[in-house]
Amino acid sequence: MARPFKTPKTASPIRPPRPAKVRTPEAADHVEGAETPAESRSGQRLHKLLALAGFGSRRDMETLVASGRITVNGQVAQVGAVVDEYDIVRLDSRILHLPFEAELPQILLYHKPEGEIVSQDDPEGRATVFDKLPRIKQGKWLAIGRLDMNTSGLLIFTNSGELANRFMHPRYEVEREYAVRILGELTEDQMAQLKHGIELEDGPANFESIFAQGGEGANKWYQVVIKEGRNREVRRLFEAFHLPVSRLMRVRFGPINLPPRLKRGTMLKLEQKQVVGLLEWAGLPVPRKPLKQLSPREKDHATRVFVPKVRKQRRSLLETANATADTERPARPAPKQSRRIRQDADLKQASRENARMNSGAKKRSDRNRGRG
């Protein structure tokens, strides 16, 4: 049988050569990974995004970028670099997922009792209020204005550095209101001096307002308003007249009052509309992302008053990354055996033990054979 005839392949048409791509110097710089000026790119500062992601403060992140551990698209990042969601950012070869899309910050109100420490790291290793805070996916908790160990009252936490700065920076002069109990009583002249201002070790200080609130016996209560947050300033102002403070309680910080339903040691989370109102009060931009619609049950659960529980000491994301880089990855645990496999192994072990016992008994009977 004759083989089928194979038709010869036709020559492919000749295509004209493609024109070479002409790269401008700007395009070549972008391909090589060089950073463009901040004004010509739409993005955000790298150290700001790292701070929002919870790696530390902005100043710490500038130091981290300057150390050369951060790379953007394979190139060592420089301080002040601008990145967007299309850039690949790494920390020690580990890809980072940065929060480019702004979200509403979270705000917690806590009624701090006396005896608790407001500090991220206590040198003596004691438990702090930060050990009670719930975990968050983005950023880290910041305390808006510290309270001394012996001071109680309103303590505000947020994961927004801009909002915390708007509350605490002296140039904004945000009011703090306290209820103070002293051992003794101020005269009218002393109250006028405290409003006018007196000289302390670190400079002049004064109360914006001071009102007597009565009291029993030798203890008198006063309501004072101050616009600074210097260390133990309220106590030192009273101690300047040799009047020791026996109770100090913060009842208001800026537009936020201590809610009456918030008992000592309890905490609540502000709802979304309240957070938006605070951002508008602070003059900060409100994220365009629409508010999440909550059912009445979800709203009650989200804004409920709860008692925080002490959990294990937390480490920042940067500390976790450093620990992971310095230590070896732990070995995987052995896979769990099924129930049938475990039963078979137990039966084999039991049969081996029976055989060993029988062999020992047989040897003893052989030795005793023939004895009367």
Secondary structure as a PSIPRED ss2 file (coil, helix, strand):
# PSIPRED VFORMAT (PSIPRED V4.0)

   1 M C   1.000  0.000  0.000
   2 A C   1.000  0.000  0.000
   3 R C   1.000  0.000  0.000
   4 P C   1.000  0.000  0.000
   5 F C   1.000  0.000  0.000
   6 K C   1.000  0.000  0.000
   7 T C   1.000  0.000  0.000
   8 P C   1.000  0.000  0.000
   9 K C   1.000  0.000  0.000
  10 T C   1.000  0.000  0.000
  11 A C   1.000  0.000  0.000
  12 S C   1.000  0.000  0.000
  13 P C   1.000  0.000  0.000
  14 I C   1.000  0.000  0.000
  15 R C   1.000  0.000  0.000
  16 P C   1.000  0.000  0.000
  17 P C   1.000  0.000  0.000
  18 R C   1.000  0.000  0.000
  19 P C   1.000  0.000  0.000
  20 A C   1.000  0.000  0.000
  21 K C   1.000  0.000  0.000
  22 V C   1.000  0.000  0.000
  23 R C   1.000  0.000  0.000
  24 T C   1.000  0.000  0.000
  25 P H   0.000  1.000  0.000
  26 E H   0.000  1.000  0.000
  27 A H   0.000  1.000  0.000
  28 A H   0.000  1.000  0.000
  29 D H   0.000  1.000  0.000
  30 H H   0.000  1.000  0.000
  31 V H   0.000  1.000  0.000
  32 E H   0.000  1.000  0.000
  33 G C   1.000  0.000  0.000
  34 A C   1.000  0.000  0.000
  35 E C   1.000  0.000  0.000
  36 T C   1.000  0.000  0.000
  37 P C   1.000  0.000  0.000
  38 A H   0.000  1.000  0.000
  39 E H   0.000  1.000  0.000
  40 S H   0.000  1.000  0.000
  41 R C   1.000  0.000  0.000
  42 S C   1.000  0.000  0.000
  43 G C   1.000  0.000  0.000
  44 Q E   0.000  0.000  1.000
  45 R E   0.000  0.000  1.000
  46 L H   0.000  1.000  0.000
  47 H H   0.000  1.000  0.000
  48 K H   0.000  1.000  0.000
  49 L H   0.000  1.000  0.000
  50 L H   0.000  1.000  0.000
  51 A H   0.000  1.000  0.000
  52 L H   0.000  1.000  0.000
  53 A C   1.000  0.000  0.000
  54 G C   1.000  0.000  0.000
  55 F C   1.000  0.000  0.000
  56 G C   1.000  0.000  0.000
  57 S C   1.000  0.000  0.000
  58 R H   0.000  1.000  0.000
  59 R H   0.000  1.000  0.000
  60 D H   0.000  1.000  0.000
  61 M H   0.000  1.000  0.000
  62 E H   0.000  1.000  0.000
  63 T H   0.000  1.000  0.000
  64 L H   0.000  1.000  0.000
  65 V H   0.000  1.000  0.000
  66 A H   0.000  1.000  0.000
  67 S C   1.000  0.000  0.000
  68 G C   1.000  0.000  0.000
  69 R C   1.000  0.000  0.000
  70 I E   0.000  0.000  1.000
  71 T E   0.000  0.000  1.000
  72 V E   0.000  0.000  1.000
  73 N C   1.000  0.000  0.000
  74 G C   1.000  0.000  0.000
  75 Q E   0.000  0.000  1.000
  76 V E   0.000  0.000  1.000
  77 A C   1.000  0.000  0.000
  78 Q C   1.000  0.000  0.000
  79 V C   1.000  0.000  0.000
  80 G C   1.000  0.000  0.000
  81 A C   1.000  0.000  0.000
  82 V E   0.000  0.000  1.000
  83 V E   0.000  0.000  1.000
  84 D C   1.000  0.000  0.000
  85 E C   1.000  0.000  0.000
  86 Y C   1.000  0.000  0.000
  87 D C   1.000  0.000  0.000
  88 I C   1.000  0.000  0.000
  89 V E   0.000  0.000  1.000
  90 R E   0.000  0.000  1.000
  91 L E   0.000  0.000  1.000
  92 D C   1.000  0.000  0.000
  93 S C   1.000  0.000  0.000
  94 R E   0.000  0.000  1.000
  95 I E   0.000  0.000  1.000
  96 L C   1.000  0.000  0.000
  97 H C   1.000  0.000  0.000
  98 L C   1.000  0.000  0.000
  99 P C   1.000  0.000  0.000
 100 F C   1.000  0.000  0.000
 101 E C   1.000  0.000  0.000
 102 A C   1.000  0.000  0.000
 103 E C   1.000  0.000  0.000
 104 L C   1.000  0.000  0.000
 105 P C   1.000  0.000  0.000
 106 Q C   1.000  0.000  0.000
 107 I E   0.000  0.000  1.000
 108 L E   0.000  0.000  1.000
 109 L E   0.000  0.000  1.000
 110 Y E   0.000  0.000  1.000
 111 H E   0.000  0.000  1.000
 112 K E   0.000  0.000  1.000
 113 P C   1.000  0.000  0.000
 114 E C   1.000  0.000  0.000
 115 G C   1.000  0.000  0.000
 116 E C   1.000  0.000  0.000
 117 I E   0.000  0.000  1.000
 118 V C   1.000  0.000  0.000
 119 S C   1.000  0.000  0.000
 120 Q C   1.000  0.000  0.000
 121 D C   1.000  0.000  0.000
 122 D C   1.000  0.000  0.000
 123 P C   1.000  0.000  0.000
 124 E C   1.000  0.000  0.000
 125 G C   1.000  0.000  0.000
 126 R C   1.000  0.000  0.000
 127 A C   1.000  0.000  0.000
 128 T E   0.000  0.000  1.000
 129 V H   0.000  1.000  0.000
 130 F H   0.000  1.000  0.000
 131 D H   0.000  1.000  0.000
 132 K H   0.000  1.000  0.000
 133 L C   1.000  0.000  0.000
 134 P C   1.000  0.000  0.000
 135 R C   1.000  0.000  0.000
 136 I C   1.000  0.000  0.000
 137 K C   1.000  0.000  0.000
 138 Q C   1.000  0.000  0.000
 139 G C   1.000  0.000  0.000
 140 K C   1.000  0.000  0.000
 141 W C   1.000  0.000  0.000
 142 L E   0.000  0.000  1.000
 143 A E   0.000  0.000  1.000
 144 I E   0.000  0.000  1.000
 145 G C   1.000  0.000  0.000
 146 R C   1.000  0.000  0.000
 147 L C   1.000  0.000  0.000
 148 D C   1.000  0.000  0.000
 149 M C   1.000  0.000  0.000
 150 N C   1.000  0.000  0.000
 151 T C   1.000  0.000  0.000
 152 S E   0.000  0.000  1.000
 153 G E   0.000  0.000  1.000
 154 L E   0.000  0.000  1.000
 155 L E   0.000  0.000  1.000
 156 I E   0.000  0.000  1.000
 157 F E   0.000  0.000  1.000
 158 T E   0.000  0.000  1.000
 159 N C   1.000  0.000  0.000
 160 S C   1.000  0.000  0.000
 161 G H   0.000  1.000  0.000
 162 E H   0.000  1.000  0.000
 163 L H   0.000  1.000  0.000
 164 A H   0.000  1.000  0.000
 165 N H   0.000  1.000  0.000
 166 R H   0.000  1.000  0.000
 167 F H   0.000  1.000  0.000
 168 M H   0.000  1.000  0.000
 169 H C   1.000  0.000  0.000
 170 P H   0.000  1.000  0.000
 171 R H   0.000  1.000  0.000
 172 Y H   0.000  1.000  0.000
 173 E C   1.000  0.000  0.000
 174 V C   1.000  0.000  0.000
 175 E C   1.000  0.000  0.000
 176 R E   0.000  0.000  1.000
 177 E E   0.000  0.000  1.000
 178 Y E   0.000  0.000  1.000
 179 A E   0.000  0.000  1.000
 180 V E   0.000  0.000  1.000
 181 R E   0.000  0.000  1.000
 182 I E   0.000  0.000  1.000
 183 L E   0.000  0.000  1.000
 184 G C   1.000  0.000  0.000
 185 E C   1.000  0.000  0.000
 186 L C   1.000  0.000  0.000
 187 T C   1.000  0.000  0.000
 188 E H   0.000  1.000  0.000
 189 D H   0.000  1.000  0.000
 190 Q H   0.000  1.000  0.000
 191 M H   0.000  1.000  0.000
 192 A H   0.000  1.000  0.000
 193 Q H   0.000  1.000  0.000
 194 L H   0.000  1.000  0.000
 195 K H   0.000  1.000  0.000
 196 H H   0.000  1.000  0.000
 197 G C   1.000  0.000  0.000
 198 I E   0.000  0.000  1.000
 199 E E   0.000  0.000  1.000
 200 L E   0.000  0.000  1.000
 201 E C   1.000  0.000  0.000
 202 D C   1.000  0.000  0.000
 203 G E   0.000  0.000  1.000
 204 P E   0.000  0.000  1.000
 205 A E   0.000  0.000  1.000
 206 N C   1.000  0.000  0.000
 207 F C   1.000  0.000  0.000
 208 E C   1.000  0.000  0.000
 209 S E   0.000  0.000  1.000
 210 I E   0.000  0.000  1.000
 211 F E   0.000  0.000  1.000
 212 A E   0.000  0.000  1.000
 213 Q E   0.000  0.000  1.000
 214 G E   0.000  0.000  1.000
 215 G E   0.000  0.000  1.000
 216 E E   0.000  0.000  1.000
 217 G C   1.000  0.000  0.000
 218 A C   1.000  0.000  0.000
 219 N E   0.000  0.000  1.000
 220 K E   0.000  0.000  1.000
 221 W E   0.000  0.000  1.000
 222 Y E   0.000  0.000  1.000
 223 Q E   0.000  0.000  1.000
 224 V E   0.000  0.000  1.000
 225 V E   0.000  0.000  1.000
 226 I E   0.000  0.000  1.000
 227 K C   1.000  0.000  0.000
 228 E C   1.000  0.000  0.000
 229 G C   1.000  0.000  0.000
 230 R C   1.000  0.000  0.000
 231 N C   1.000  0.000  0.000
 232 R C   1.000  0.000  0.000
 233 E H   0.000  1.000  0.000
 234 V H   0.000  1.000  0.000
 235 R H   0.000  1.000  0.000
 236 R H   0.000  1.000  0.000
 237 L H   0.000  1.000  0.000
 238 F H   0.000  1.000  0.000
 239 E H   0.000  1.000  0.000
 240 A C   1.000  0.000  0.000
 241 F C   1.000  0.000  0.000
 242 H C   1.000  0.000  0.000
 243 L C   1.000  0.000  0.000
 244 P C   1.000  0.000  0.000
 245 V E   0.000  0.000  1.000
 246 S E   0.000  0.000  1.000
 247 R E   0.000  0.000  1.000
 248 L E   0.000  0.000  1.000
 249 M E   0.000  0.000  1.000
 250 R E   0.000  0.000  1.000
 251 V E   0.000  0.000  1.000
 252 R E   0.000  0.000  1.000
 253 F E   0.000  0.000  1.000
 254 G C   1.000  0.000  0.000
 255 P C   1.000  0.000  0.000
 256 I E   0.000  0.000  1.000
 257 N E   0.000  0.000  1.000
 258 L C   1.000  0.000  0.000
 259 P C   1.000  0.000  0.000
 260 P C   1.000  0.000  0.000
 261 R C   1.000  0.000  0.000
 262 L C   1.000  0.000  0.000
 263 K C   1.000  0.000  0.000
 264 R C   1.000  0.000  0.000
 265 G C   1.000  0.000  0.000
 266 T C   1.000  0.000  0.000
 267 M E   0.000  0.000  1.000
 268 L E   0.000  0.000  1.000
 269 K E   0.000  0.000  1.000
 270 L C   1.000  0.000  0.000
 271 E C   1.000  0.000  0.000
 272 Q H   0.000  1.000  0.000
 273 K H   0.000  1.000  0.000
 274 Q H   0.000  1.000  0.000
 275 V H   0.000  1.000  0.000
 276 V H   0.000  1.000  0.000
 277 G H   0.000  1.000  0.000
 278 L H   0.000  1.000  0.000
 279 L H   0.000  1.000  0.000
 280 E H   0.000  1.000  0.000
 281 W H   0.000  1.000  0.000
 282 A H   0.000  1.000  0.000
 283 G C   1.000  0.000  0.000
 284 L C   1.000  0.000  0.000
 285 P C   1.000  0.000  0.000
 286 V C   1.000  0.000  0.000
 287 P C   1.000  0.000  0.000
 288 R C   1.000  0.000  0.000
 289 K C   1.000  0.000  0.000
 290 P C   1.000  0.000  0.000
 291 L C   1.000  0.000  0.000
 292 K C   1.000  0.000  0.000
 293 Q C   1.000  0.000  0.000
 294 L C   1.000  0.000  0.000
 295 S C   1.000  0.000  0.000
 296 P H   0.000  1.000  0.000
 297 R H   0.000  1.000  0.000
 298 E H   0.000  1.000  0.000
 299 K H   0.000  1.000  0.000
 300 D H   0.000  1.000  0.000
 301 H H   0.000  1.000  0.000
 302 A H   0.000  1.000  0.000
 303 T C   1.000  0.000  0.000
 304 R C   1.000  0.000  0.000
 305 V C   1.000  0.000  0.000
 306 F E   0.000  0.000  1.000
 307 V C   1.000  0.000  0.000
 308 P C   1.000  0.000  0.000
 309 K C   1.000  0.000  0.000
 310 V C   1.000  0.000  0.000
 311 R C   1.000  0.000  0.000
 312 K C   1.000  0.000  0.000
 313 Q C   1.000  0.000  0.000
 314 R C   1.000  0.000  0.000
 315 R C   1.000  0.000  0.000
 316 S C   1.000  0.000  0.000
 317 L H   0.000  1.000  0.000
 318 L H   0.000  1.000  0.000
 319 E H   0.000  1.000  0.000
 320 T H   0.000  1.000  0.000
 321 A H   0.000  1.000  0.000
 322 N H   0.000  1.000  0.000
 323 A H   0.000  1.000  0.000
 324 T H   0.000  1.000  0.000
 325 A H   0.000  1.000  0.000
 326 D H   0.000  1.000  0.000
 327 T C   1.000  0.000  0.000
 328 E C   1.000  0.000  0.000
 329 R C   1.000  0.000  0.000
 330 P C   1.000  0.000  0.000
 331 A C   1.000  0.000  0.000
 332 R C   1.000  0.000  0.000
 333 P C   1.000  0.000  0.000
 334 A C   1.000  0.000  0.000
 335 P C   1.000  0.000  0.000
 336 K C   1.000  0.000  0.000
 337 Q C   1.000  0.000  0.000
 338 S C   1.000  0.000  0.000
 339 R H   0.000  1.000  0.000
 340 R H   0.000  1.000  0.000
 341 I H   0.000  1.000  0.000
 342 R H   0.000  1.000  0.000
 343 Q H   0.000  1.000  0.000
 344 D H   0.000  1.000  0.000
 345 A H   0.000  1.000  0.000
 346 D H   0.000  1.000  0.000
 347 L H   0.000  1.000  0.000
 348 K H   0.000  1.000  0.000
 349 Q H   0.000  1.000  0.000
 350 A H   0.000  1.000  0.000
 351 S H   0.000  1.000  0.000
 352 R H   0.000  1.000  0.000
 353 E H   0.000  1.000  0.000
 354 N H   0.000  1.000  0.000
 355 A H   0.000  1.000  0.000
 356 R H   0.000  1.000  0.000
 357 M H   0.000  1.000  0.000
 358 N H   0.000  1.000  0.000
 359 S H   0.000  1.000  0.000
 360 G H   0.000  1.000  0.000
 361 A H   0.000  1.000  0.000
 362 K H   0.000  1.000  0.000
 363 K H   0.000  1.000  0.000
 364 R H   0.000  1.000  0.000
 365 S H   0.000  1.000  0.000
 366 D H   0.000  1.000  0.000
 367 R H   0.000  1.000  0.000
 368 N H   0.000  1.000  0.000
 369 R C   1.000  0.000  0.000
 370 G C   1.000  0.000  0.000
 371 R C   1.000  0.000  0.000
 372 G C   1.000  0.000  0.000
